[in-house]
């Protein structure tokens, strides 16, 4: 996968109200991914790690927010997000995944 292993492509699951609703209703799961990853890398990583079939992948760049602490102003880091839709009858099980 061009220098990035399948465990480096998926950084972490992204948990929010919207992402948990998507996973329950539409079988779509959201992940924080490596900024160098593309749709094909994400699809292959999810299929091999979780042993499921992926229907589609959507990727978007999330811009970091400006934050202030008193007089000091800073910017959070930009990051990349992937929304993975699974084929009908498929589901992700995060507890049964082994590292390595």
N, CA, C and O atoms as CSV, one atom per row, in Angstrom:
chain,resi,resn,atom,element,x,y,z
A,1,UNK,N,N,0.830,-1.199,0.000
A,1,UNK,CA,C,0.000,0.000,0.000
A,1,UNK,C,C,0.865,1.250,0.000
A,1,UNK,O,O,0.598,2.199,0.738
A,2,UNK,N,N,1.881,1.248,-0.814
A,2,UNK,CA,C,2.755,2.397,-1.043
A,2,UNK,C,C,3.336,2.998,0.234
A,2,UNK,O,O,3.196,4.197,0.476
A,3,UNK,N,N,3.983,2.173,1.047
A,3,UNK,CA,C,4.699,2.687,2.205
A,3,UNK,C,C,3.882,2.834,3.475
A,3,UNK,O,O,4.456,3.104,4.530
A,4,UNK,N,N,2.589,2.672,3.420
A,4,UNK,CA,C,1.744,2.789,4.612
A,4,UNK,C,C,1.111,1.427,4.863
A,4,UNK,O,O,0.484,0.857,3.970
A,5,UNK,N,N,1.275,0.900,6.082
A,5,UNK,CA,C,0.646,-0.385,6.377
A,5,UNK,C,C,-0.847,-0.188,6.640
A,5,UNK,O,O,-1.309,0.928,6.878
A,6,UNK,N,N,-1.591,-1.297,6.592
A,6,UNK,CA,C,-3.042,-1.202,6.776
A,6,UNK,C,C,-3.404,-0.704,8.173
A,6,UNK,O,O,-4.470,-0.119,8.366
A,7,UNK,N,N,-2.517,-0.933,9.155
A,7,UNK,CA,C,-2.791,-0.455,10.506
A,7,UNK,C,C,-2.421,1.009,10.679
A,7,UNK,O,O,-2.858,1.642,11.640
A,8,UNK,N,N,-1.627,1.560,9.770
A,8,UNK,CA,C,-1.313,2.988,9.810
A,8,UNK,C,C,-2.340,3.812,9.046
A,8,UNK,O,O,-2.496,5.003,9.316
A,9,UNK,N,N,-3.044,3.198,8.096
A,9,UNK,CA,C,-4.058,3.918,7.321
A,9,UNK,C,C,-5.208,4.334,8.229
A,9,UNK,O,O,-5.633,5.489,8.203
A,10,UNK,N,N,-5.714,3.402,9.030
A,10,UNK,CA,C,-6.805,3.706,9.959
A,10,UNK,C,C,-6.191,4.123,11.287
A,10,UNK,O,O,-5.629,3.293,12.002
A,11,UNK,N,N,-6.296,5.404,11.617
A,11,UNK,CA,C,-5.714,5.915,12.856
A,11,UNK,C,C,-6.598,5.556,14.036
A,11,UNK,O,O,-6.113,5.016,15.030
A,12,UNK,N,N,-7.901,5.850,13.941
A,12,UNK,CA,C,-8.820,5.583,15.045
A,12,UNK,C,C,-10.253,5.709,14.541
A,12,UNK,O,O,-10.507,6.407,13.559
A,13,UNK,N,N,-11.190,5.039,15.206
A,13,UNK,CA,C,-12.597,5.296,14.869
A,13,UNK,C,C,-12.985,6.684,15.370
A,13,UNK,O,O,-12.555,7.108,16.442
A,14,UNK,N,N,-13.790,7.380,14.596
A,14,UNK,CA,C,-14.246,8.715,14.995
A,14,UNK,C,C,-15.650,8.579,15.582
A,14,UNK,O,O,-16.580,8.173,14.884
A,15,UNK,N,N,-15.803,8.913,16.842
A,15,UNK,CA,C,-17.071,8.736,17.541
A,15,UNK,C,C,-17.695,10.106,17.807
A,15,UNK,O,O,-17.110,10.956,18.479
A,16,UNK,N,N,-18.888,10.294,17.267
A,16,UNK,CA,C,-19.680,11.499,17.518
A,16,UNK,C,C,-21.147,11.099,17.421
A,16,UNK,O,O,-21.463,9.954,17.097
A,17,UNK,N,N,-22.032,12.031,17.698
A,17,UNK,CA,C,-23.461,11.726,17.599
A,17,UNK,C,C,-23.835,11.360,16.168
A,17,UNK,O,O,-24.584,10.410,15.937
A,18,UNK,N,N,-23.312,12.115,15.214
A,18,UNK,CA,C,-23.639,11.865,13.816
A,18,UNK,C,C,-23.076,10.532,13.342
A,18,UNK,O,O,-23.759,9.785,12.642
A,19,UNK,N,N,-21.833,10.226,13.719
A,19,UNK,CA,C,-21.230,8.974,13.256
A,19,UNK,C,C,-21.893,7.755,13.880
A,19,UNK,O,O,-22.027,6.725,13.220
A,20,UNK,N,N,-22.309,7.849,15.138
A,20,UNK,CA,C,-22.990,6.708,15.755
A,20,UNK,C,C,-24.382,6.512,15.160
A,20,UNK,O,O,-24.841,5.376,15.047
A,21,UNK,N,N,-25.056,7.582,14.782
A,21,UNK,CA,C,-26.348,7.473,14.112
A,21,UNK,C,C,-26.186,6.834,12.729
A,21,UNK,O,O,-26.987,5.986,12.337
A,22,UNK,N,N,-25.138,7.247,11.988
A,22,UNK,CA,C,-24.878,6.659,10.670
A,22,UNK,C,C,-24.580,5.166,10.773
A,22,UNK,O,O,-25.012,4.389,9.920
A,23,UNK,N,N,-23.852,4.761,11.800
A,23,UNK,CA,C,-23.503,3.350,11.922
A,23,UNK,C,C,-24.727,2.504,12.257
A,23,UNK,O,O,-24.828,1.361,11.811
A,24,UNK,N,N,-25.651,3.051,13.033
A,24,UNK,CA,C,-26.851,2.302,13.387
A,24,UNK,C,C,-27.833,2.209,12.225
A,24,UNK,O,O,-28.400,1.145,11.976
A,25,UNK,N,N,-28.037,3.309,11.517
A,25,UNK,CA,C,-29.078,3.379,10.503
A,25,UNK,C,C,-28.591,2.900,9.134
A,25,UNK,O,O,-29.262,2.089,8.496
A,26,UNK,N,N,-27.435,3.388,8.674
A,26,UNK,CA,C,-27.004,3.154,7.297
A,26,UNK,C,C,-25.833,2.199,7.157
A,26,UNK,O,O,-25.357,1.987,6.041
A,27,UNK,N,N,-25.355,1.621,8.232
A,27,UNK,CA,C,-24.185,0.741,8.193
A,27,UNK,C,C,-22.968,1.476,7.639
A,27,UNK,O,O,-22.202,0.927,6.847
A,28,UNK,N,N,-22.802,2.741,8.075
A,28,UNK,CA,C,-21.654,3.551,7.689
A,28,UNK,C,C,-20.825,3.814,8.940
A,28,UNK,O,O,-21.359,4.199,9.980
A,29,UNK,N,N,-19.505,3.603,8.831
A,29,UNK,CA,C,-18.615,3.782,9.966
A,29,UNK,C,C,-17.573,4.842,9.630
A,29,UNK,O,O,-17.083,4.904,8.502
A,30,UNK,N,N,-17.237,5.671,10.611
A,30,UNK,CA,C,-16.355,6.797,10.398
A,30,UNK,C,C,-15.017,6.555,11.085
A,30,UNK,O,O,-14.968,6.094,12.226
A,31,UNK,N,N,-13.919,6.872,10.374
A,31,UNK,CA,C,-12.572,6.687,10.891
A,31,UNK,C,C,-11.741,7.934,10.674
A,31,UNK,O,O,-11.921,8.641,9.683
A,32,UNK,N,N,-10.824,8.210,11.606
A,32,UNK,CA,C,-9.750,9.151,11.353
A,32,UNK,C,C,-8.687,8.363,10.605
A,32,UNK,O,O,-8.340,7.250,11.002
A,33,UNK,N,N,-8.166,8.940,9.518
A,33,UNK,CA,C,-7.207,8.207,8.703
A,33,UNK,C,C,-5.935,9.023,8.509
A,33,UNK,O,O,-5.892,10.219,8.800
A,34,UNK,N,N,-4.905,8.353,8.013
A,34,UNK,CA,C,-3.630,9.001,7.708
A,34,UNK,C,C,-3.839,10.009,6.573
A,34,UNK,O,O,-4.556,9.706,5.619
A,35,UNK,N,N,-3.237,11.190,6.652
A,35,UNK,CA,C,-3.439,12.206,5.608
A,35,UNK,C,C,-2.958,11.766,4.226
A,35,UNK,O,O,-3.397,12.332,3.224
A,36,UNK,N,N,-2.067,10.771,4.143
A,36,UNK,CA,C,-1.561,10.302,2.860
A,36,UNK,C,C,-2.443,9.234,2.236
A,36,UNK,O,O,-2.214,8.851,1.089
A,37,UNK,N,N,-3.441,8.743,2.955
A,37,UNK,CA,C,-4.276,7.627,2.488
A,37,UNK,C,C,-5.302,8.097,1.460
A,37,UNK,O,O,-5.751,9.242,1.483
A,38,UNK,N,N,-5.661,7.176,0.555
A,38,UNK,CA,C,-6.709,7.454,-0.423
A,38,UNK,C,C,-7.839,6.431,-0.255
A,38,UNK,O,O,-7.781,5.579,0.632
A,39,UNK,N,N,-8.858,6.518,-1.103
A,39,UNK,CA,C,-10.040,5.659,-0.961
A,39,UNK,C,C,-9.698,4.180,-1.082
A,39,UNK,O,O,-10.198,3.361,-0.311
A,40,UNK,N,N,-8.855,3.836,-2.037
A,40,UNK,CA,C,-8.504,2.439,-2.255
A,40,UNK,C,C,-7.759,1.871,-1.046
A,40,UNK,O,O,-8.018,0.739,-0.636
A,41,UNK,N,N,-6.836,2.647,-0.474
A,41,UNK,CA,C,-6.105,2.202,0.718
A,41,UNK,C,C,-7.041,1.958,1.886
A,41,UNK,O,O,-6.902,0.968,2.604
A,42,UNK,N,N,-8.004,2.867,2.080
A,42,UNK,CA,C,-8.954,2.733,3.185
A,42,UNK,C,C,-9.824,1.498,2.982
A,42,UNK,O,O,-10.071,0.748,3.926
A,43,UNK,N,N,-10.284,1.286,1.760
A,43,UNK,CA,C,-11.133,0.123,1.466
A,43,UNK,C,C,-10.390,-1.172,1.749
A,43,UNK,O,O,-10.930,-2.062,2.406
A,44,UNK,N,N,-9.164,-1.290,1.265
A,44,UNK,CA,C,-8.380,-2.503,1.485
A,44,UNK,C,C,-8.073,-2.719,2.961
A,44,UNK,O,O,-8.112,-3.851,3.444
A,45,UNK,N,N,-7.769,-1.641,3.680
A,45,UNK,CA,C,-7.451,-1.760,5.103
A,45,UNK,C,C,-8.665,-2.242,5.895
A,45,UNK,O,O,-8.538,-3.145,6.722
A,46,UNK,N,N,-9.834,-1.659,5.657
A,46,UNK,CA,C,-11.047,-2.052,6.384
A,46,UNK,C,C,-11.416,-3.499,6.059
A,46,UNK,O,O,-11.763,-4.270,6.954
A,47,UNK,N,N,-11.342,-3.865,4.783
A,47,UNK,CA,C,-11.694,-5.231,4.399
A,47,UNK,C,C,-10.757,-6.262,5.014
A,47,UNK,O,O,-11.210,-7.324,5.440
A,48,UNK,N,N,-9.459,-5.969,5.069
A,48,UNK,CA,C,-8.522,-6.957,5.605
A,48,UNK,C,C,-8.518,-6.997,7.128
A,48,UNK,O,O,-8.370,-8.073,7.706
A,49,UNK,N,N,-8.674,-5.863,7.790
A,49,UNK,CA,C,-8.640,-5.838,9.262
A,49,UNK,C,C,-9.918,-6.422,9.851
A,49,UNK,O,O,-9.862,-7.232,10.777
A,50,UNK,N,N,-11.069,-6.016,9.321
A,50,UNK,CA,C,-12.348,-6.399,9.918
A,50,UNK,C,C,-13.028,-7.577,9.220
A,50,UNK,O,O,-14.062,-8.041,9.701
A,51,UNK,N,N,-12.498,-8.074,8.120
A,51,UNK,CA,C,-13.072,-9.188,7.350
A,51,UNK,C,C,-14.521,-8.911,6.944
A,51,UNK,O,O,-15.416,-9.718,7.194
A,52,UNK,N,N,-14.729,-7.760,6.316
A,52,UNK,CA,C,-16.049,-7.359,5.820
A,52,UNK,C,C,-15.905,-6.925,4.361
A,52,UNK,O,O,-14.792,-6.794,3.852
A,53,UNK,N,N,-17.038,-6.702,3.694
A,53,UNK,CA,C,-17.036,-6.195,2.332
A,53,UNK,C,C,-17.488,-4.744,2.340
A,53,UNK,O,O,-18.528,-4.417,2.912
A,54,UNK,N,N,-16.708,-3.873,1.706
A,54,UNK,CA,C,-16.987,-2.442,1.678
A,54,UNK,C,C,-17.745,-2.098,0.409
A,54,UNK,O,O,-17.364,-2.515,-0.685
A,55,UNK,N,N,-18.825,-1.330,0.561
A,55,UNK,CA,C,-19.619,-0.886,-0.583
A,55,UNK,C,C,-19.025,0.384,-1.175
A,55,UNK,O,O,-18.836,0.469,-2.389
A,56,UNK,N,N,-18.724,1.387,-0.324
A,56,UNK,CA,C,-18.165,2.645,-0.819
A,56,UNK,C,C,-17.382,3.340,0.288
A,56,UNK,O,O,-17.540,3.038,1.471
A,57,UNK,N,N,-16.536,4.277,-0.125
A,57,UNK,CA,C,-15.719,5.063,0.807
A,57,UNK,C,C,-15.816,6.522,0.411
A,57,UNK,O,O,-15.697,6.861,-0.767
A,58,UNK,N,N,-16.030,7.381,1.387
A,58,UNK,CA,C,-16.005,8.831,1.174
A,58,UNK,C,C,-14.910,9.400,2.072
A,58,UNK,O,O,-14.790,9.022,3.238
A,59,UNK,N,N,-14.120,10.305,1.519
A,59,UNK,CA,C,-13.014,10.897,2.276
A,59,UNK,C,C,-13.175,12.413,2.268
A,59,UNK,O,O,-13.544,12.999,1.251
A,60,UNK,N,N,-12.896,13.047,3.415
A,60,UNK,CA,C,-12.926,14.499,3.478
A,60,UNK,C,C,-11.837,15.009,4.408
A,60,UNK,O,O,-11.470,14.358,5.386
A,61,UNK,N,N,-11.332,16.186,4.077
A,61,UNK,CA,C,-10.334,16.847,4.897
A,61,UNK,C,C,-11.044,17.766,5.883
A,61,UNK,O,O,-11.884,18.575,5.489
A,62,UNK,N,N,-10.708,17.639,7.159
A,62,UNK,CA,C,-11.313,18.456,8.196
A,62,UNK,C,C,-10.303,19.513,8.606
A,62,UNK,O,O,-9.195,19.182,9.029
A,63,UNK,N,N,-10.667,20.766,8.488
A,63,UNK,CA,C,-9.769,21.856,8.842
A,63,UNK,C,C,-9.768,22.063,10.352
A,63,UNK,O,O,-10.807,21.953,11.003
A,64,UNK,N,N,-8.600,22.363,10.900
A,64,UNK,CA,C,-8.477,22.605,12.333
A,64,UNK,C,C,-9.138,23.916,12.736
A,64,UNK,O,O,-9.107,24.897,11.993
A,65,UNK,N,N,-9.735,23.918,13.921
A,65,UNK,CA,C,-10.432,25.107,14.405
A,65,UNK,C,C,-9.461,26.069,15.067
A,65,UNK,O,O,-8.441,25.654,15.618
A,66,UNK,N,N,-9.784,27.363,15.010
A,66,UNK,CA,C,-9.014,28.360,15.748
A,66,UNK,C,C,-9.509,28.364,17.185
A,66,UNK,O,O,-10.713,28.417,17.431
A,67,UNK,N,N,-8.584,28.310,18.128
A,67,UNK,CA,C,-8.935,28.291,19.546
A,67,UNK,C,C,-8.130,29.344,20.293
A,67,UNK,O,O,-7.008,29.673,19.909
A,68,UNK,N,N,-8.719,29.869,21.368
A,68,UNK,CA,C,-8.058,30.891,22.182
A,68,UNK,C,C,-8.007,30.448,23.630
A,68,UNK,O,O,-8.928,29.808,24.137
A,69,UNK,N,N,-6.926,30.797,24.278
A,69,UNK,CA,C,-6.808,30.664,25.725
A,69,UNK,C,C,-6.309,32.006,26.234
A,69,UNK,O,O,-5.108,32.276,26.212
A,70,UNK,N,N,-7.220,32.837,26.688
A,70,UNK,CA,C,-6.843,34.186,27.099
A,70,UNK,C,C,-6.396,34.997,25.901
A,70,UNK,O,O,-7.131,35.151,24.927
A,71,UNK,N,N,-5.160,35.521,25.988
A,71,UNK,CA,C,-4.625,36.309,24.879
A,71,UNK,C,C,-4.000,35.441,23.791
A,71,UNK,O,O,-3.796,35.904,22.669
A,72,UNK,N,N,-3.699,34.202,24.114
A,72,UNK,CA,C,-3.010,33.326,23.176
A,72,UNK,C,C,-3.986,32.705,22.193
A,72,UNK,O,O,-5.060,32.238,22.573
A,73,UNK,N,N,-3.600,32.706,20.935
A,73,UNK,CA,C,-4.441,32.128,19.898
A,73,UNK,C,C,-3.683,31.007,19.212
A,73,UNK,O,O,-2.496,31.138,18.912
A,74,UNK,N,N,-4.374,29.908,18.967
A,74,UNK,CA,C,-3.737,28.777,18.303
A,74,UNK,C,C,-4.692,28.131,17.324
A,74,UNK,O,O,-5.853,28.524,17.211
A,75,UNK,N,N,-4.185,27.131,16.616
A,75,UNK,CA,C,-4.987,26.411,15.637
A,75,UNK,C,C,-4.798,24.923,15.872
A,75,UNK,O,O,-3.670,24.447,16.003
A,76,UNK,N,N,-5.896,24.192,15.924
A,76,UNK,CA,C,-5.818,22.736,16.011
A,76,UNK,C,C,-5.342,22.174,14.679
A,76,UNK,O,O,-5.471,22.826,13.642
A,77,UNK,N,N,-4.802,20.986,14.706
A,77,UNK,CA,C,-4.271,20.365,13.494
A,77,UNK,C,C,-5.398,19.974,12.536
A,77,UNK,O,O,-6.496,19.618,12.962
A,78,UNK,N,N,-5.104,20.049,11.228
A,78,UNK,CA,C,-6.013,19.520,10.223
A,78,UNK,C,C,-5.927,17.998,10.258
A,78,UNK,O,O,-4.891,17.445,10.626
A,79,UNK,N,N,-7.017,17.308,9.875
A,79,UNK,CA,C,-7.009,15.853,9.846
A,79,UNK,C,C,-7.924,15.353,8.744
A,79,UNK,O,O,-8.691,16.119,8.160
A,80,UNK,N,N,-7.837,14.073,8.470
A,80,UNK,CA,C,-8.584,13.483,7.376
A,80,UNK,C,C,-9.547,12.435,7.915
A,80,UNK,O,O,-9.201,11.657,8.805
A,81,UNK,N,N,-10.763,12.424,7.365
A,81,UNK,CA,C,-11.818,11.545,7.844
A,81,UNK,C,C,-12.342,10.702,6.687
A,81,UNK,O,O,-12.450,11.180,5.557
A,82,UNK,N,N,-12.670,9.430,6.983
A,82,UNK,CA,C,-13.244,8.538,5.978
A,82,UNK,C,C,-14.550,7.969,6.504
A,82,UNK,O,O,-14.629,7.524,7.649
A,83,UNK,N,N,-15.579,7.987,5.655
A,83,UNK,CA,C,-16.855,7.371,5.977
A,83,UNK,C,C,-16.978,6.137,5.095
A,83,UNK,O,O,-17.050,6.240,3.870
A,84,UNK,N,N,-17.002,4.967,5.733
A,84,UNK,CA,C,-16.995,3.688,5.020
A,84,UNK,C,C,-18.378,3.068,5.115
A,84,UNK,O,O,-18.897,2.853,6.210
A,85,UNK,N,N,-18.977,2.780,3.958
A,85,UNK,CA,C,-20.286,2.134,3.918
A,85,UNK,C,C,-20.082,0.660,3.603
A,85,UNK,O,O,-19.415,0.309,2.629
A,86,UNK,N,N,-20.659,-0.194,4.427
A,86,UNK,CA,C,-20.523,-1.637,4.254
A,86,UNK,C,C,-21.667,-2.182,3.413
A,86,UNK,O,O,-22.739,-1.581,3.337
A,87,UNK,N,N,-21.428,-3.335,2.779
A,87,UNK,CA,C,-22.483,-3.992,2.008
A,87,UNK,C,C,-23.553,-4.518,2.954
A,87,UNK,O,O,-23.309,-4.659,4.153
A,88,UNK,N,N,-24.720,-4.807,2.430
A,88,UNK,CA,C,-25.864,-5.242,3.238
A,88,UNK,C,C,-25.517,-6.511,4.006
A,88,UNK,O,O,-24.923,-7.442,3.462
A,89,UNK,N,N,-25.899,-6.531,5.274
A,89,UNK,CA,C,-25.667,-7.695,6.121
A,89,UNK,C,C,-24.315,-7.716,6.798
A,89,UNK,O,O,-24.039,-8.632,7.573
A,90,UNK,N,N,-23.456,-6.736,6.536
A,90,UNK,CA,C,-22.125,-6.669,7.132
A,90,UNK,C,C,-22.157,-5.755,8.356
A,90,UNK,O,O,-22.963,-4.827,8.428
A,91,UNK,N,N,-21.265,-6.031,9.325
A,91,UNK,CA,C,-21.159,-5.178,10.501
A,91,UNK,C,C,-19.744,-5.263,11.042
A,91,UNK,O,O,-19.099,-6.307,10.950
A,92,UNK,N,N,-19.259,-4.160,11.609
A,92,UNK,CA,C,-17.919,-4.129,12.182
A,92,UNK,C,C,-17.965,-4.562,13.642
A,92,UNK,O,O,-18.873,-4.188,14.384
A,93,UNK,N,N,-16.965,-5.362,14.045
A,93,UNK,CA,C,-16.828,-5.768,15.428
A,93,UNK,C,C,-15.447,-5.336,15.907
A,93,UNK,O,O,-14.448,-5.994,15.617
A,94,UNK,N,N,-15.394,-4.221,16.647
A,94,UNK,CA,C,-14.114,-3.665,17.082
A,94,UNK,C,C,-13.439,-4.519,18.153
A,94,UNK,O,O,-12.221,-4.445,18.317
A,95,UNK,N,N,-14.196,-5.319,18.876
A,95,UNK,CA,C,-13.634,-6.090,19.978
A,95,UNK,C,C,-12.872,-7.325,19.510
A,95,UNK,O,O,-11.973,-7.789,20.211
A,96,UNK,N,N,-13.206,-7.862,18.352
A,96,UNK,CA,C,-12.567,-9.099,17.907
A,96,UNK,C,C,-11.336,-8.859,17.043
A,96,UNK,O,O,-10.736,-9.814,16.550
A,97,UNK,N,N,-10.949,-7.597,16.852
A,97,UNK,CA,C,-9.807,-7.279,15.996
A,97,UNK,C,C,-8.525,-7.386,16.801
A,97,UNK,O,O,-8.398,-6.794,17.873
A,98,UNK,N,N,-7.575,-8.149,16.270
A,98,UNK,CA,C,-6.278,-8.274,16.919
A,98,UNK,C,C,-5.276,-7.362,16.279
A,98,UNK,O,O,-5.339,-7.140,15.069
A,99,UNK,N,N,-4.348,-6.820,17.043
A,99,UNK,CA,C,-3.312,-5.944,16.501
A,99,UNK,C,C,-2.188,-6.764,15.891
A,99,UNK,O,O,-2.019,-7.943,16.201
A,100,UNK,N,N,-1.417,-6.114,15.011
A,100,UNK,CA,C,-0.240,-6.771,14.481
A,100,UNK,C,C,-0.268,-6.911,13.056
A,100,UNK,O,O,0.670,-7.453,12.471
